[in-house]
Amino acid sequence: MPTNINFNKRLGVSGGTNITLPSSGDTASMIWTITTPADNHTFKIESLATAGFNNYDIDWGDGTSESGITIGNKTHVYATAGLYEIKVIGDIYIRMSSATTAHSSVYTEWKQWGTNAKVTGFREWFYGASNMAYTATDAPTFDLKVSASYWGPYRSFFNCDGITSLDLSGWDVSSLQNIGQSTFQSMNNLAYLNISNWNLSGITSWANGISSVGSSVVGGCELIAPNVKLNAATSLSSLFLNSAFKSMNVDNWTLNPTSVNLNQMFRGVGGSAASYYGLIDLDLSTWNNIGSNIVSNLALWFYSARGIKTLNISNWDLRHVTDFRQCFYQITHCEYIEGLNEQRWDSATTLSDCFENTFKLKFDTHNFHNDFGSSWSVTTFTDCFRRNGFTNATGDRGVFPNIVNWDMSNAVSLSAMFREARYNGTSTFAPSTSWDLSNVTSLSSFAYAHVGIQVWDWSNVTIASTMTNISLFATYVSSGSSPQALSTMIFGSNCNFSGVTTWANFAKNRVSLTTLTFDSAVSFAATTSMATFANAAPLSTASYDALLIRLDATNNNNSVVLYLNLAQYTLGSAAETSRTQLVTNQSWTITDAGGV
């Protein structure tokens, strides 16, 4: 026997209850439900104030209906609070207002787009419908009639926290145009999004398009989005900002062939919870139009993208890009970047923080090629490789990056370039003559607390007399882990240290450092401090003898402190004479292990 339900009667619906009303096999209508919170509630189908794009018939679900509605905003009063199913036939544009949630918040379920309903505009269609579930399995029919500025998917699903799954792969979105920013932004509970084969060739911007997605989902959101076309989009800035994904299929995207901004595109991918970190193998090698069309600023491209495990940028031509500042900053769980060995960043001007906090990144298989950086004009390398490899365990650390032929002639800042970076313990750092540091005035903390460089050979490096500070250059700290590999440091004839005033903590606590070689004509004329210069370093007697002789020959300053507590000099030699002169006539305080 059939059951009759009076839908005009007040319904008690708990917060966790999901009710789907029957639709009697109707496939023609656009169908959705609302839950009115109180008696005599005024519900508004929000749109534009103007007319000319609506022409629909509506069944309000409470026993009343209307035909031939052509106005923009349309209201209806529900006498009794409860759940109602609304049906529409015809042309309609729903634009939920950003000014109030009084109407968008009552949407309960979007059930069907309908074969006899046409969408005349799509901007902000579901904007702020935070309590709405989405169960429709069909696709909208777009027949865009409103002003062209409302044709795009701008904030169409913005803040729709009630939606957990969206399979929109069957949608034909080729007619959508103009702005598409924030289409799926802030869908915190979205666990599945499929927009395969979306043709967004008419969209001019998709900035923040899929940002802040999945952050409340255990394990993150599964994104299936291959073959997306964005031929006209000039901005994809912050596209995936702060989204938590468990996987990303973004194969074979097509970008604007003329100009596109990718600044901060993948920033924060992986969100802020550790459960989302290191899940994604991101392959961008199949993308189209990835050359000179890309805007020259790639700053923060992958900033704090902790969710990425591996990255493939093969086939990307970035020769024209100037700004790589914080480009890969804090991709803490990325193990390698495939395609580095084919990159040329010839136009780069800044690499500050570029690979900073890349805790797991290794260069063993995918390293810079020998010509990488050989013709650029980079001025700033501050913190470039700081904490690279920082969390890789002893025995699982990578090789030192291949930077020996980088053109450093325009560099002005190398501060903390390799601070706390960790490598495999057998690495040699021996730059070529391209390492001309004539414009650099400070190397303070350049490799502070680094681990894993065994031989430091700067025989070919140029340093000018304008260098004033080399303090904390390669100091080791107890938290720096192991191996304590640094055994040899060599500075060639083009290393002019005559202007350096402080060598404090230069190689402090380097317990394996036995060989420290300066050029025989090196000058320490400006030096006023060598406090804890090489504390705990067991320098060879030959290295210490040579240092004492050059200090005496080139330095006339008084009351300098020199600390090499494990170093010994040769008794009865020129080195002992120099040491005595410095202590007696220039009042130096020298702490060493005495003569031998």
Buried (B, 14 or more C-beta within 10 A) or exposed (E): EEEEEEBBEEBEBEEEEEEEBEEEEBEEBBBBBBBBEEEEBEBBBBBBEEEEBBBBBBBBBBEEEEEEBEBBBBEBEBEBBBBBBBBBBBBBBBBBBEEEBBBBBBBBBBBBBBBBBBBBBBBBBBBBBBBBBBBBEBBBBBEBBBBEEBBBBBBBBBBBBBBBBBBBBEBEBEBBBBBBBBBBBBBBBBBBBBBBBBBBBBBBBBBBBBBBBBBBBEBBBBBBBBBBBBBBBBBBBBBBBBBBBBBBBBBBBBBBEEEBBBBBBBBBBBBEBEEBBBBBEBBBBBBBBBBBBBBBBBBBBBBBBBBBBBBBBBBBBBBBBBBBBBBBBBBBBBBBBBBBBBBBBBBBBBBBBBBBBBBBBBBEEBBBBEEBBBBBBBBBBBBBBBBBBBBBEEEEBBBBBBBBBBBBBBBBBBBBBBBBBBBBBBBEBBBBEBBBBBBBBBBBBBBBBBBBBBBBBBBBBBBBBBBBBBBBBBBBEEEBBEBBBBBBBBBBEBBBBBBBBBBBBBBBBBEBBBBBBBBEEBBBBBBBBBBBBBBBBBBBBBBBBBBBBBBBBBBEBEEBBBBBBBBBBBEEBBBBBBBEBBEEEBEBEBBBBEBE
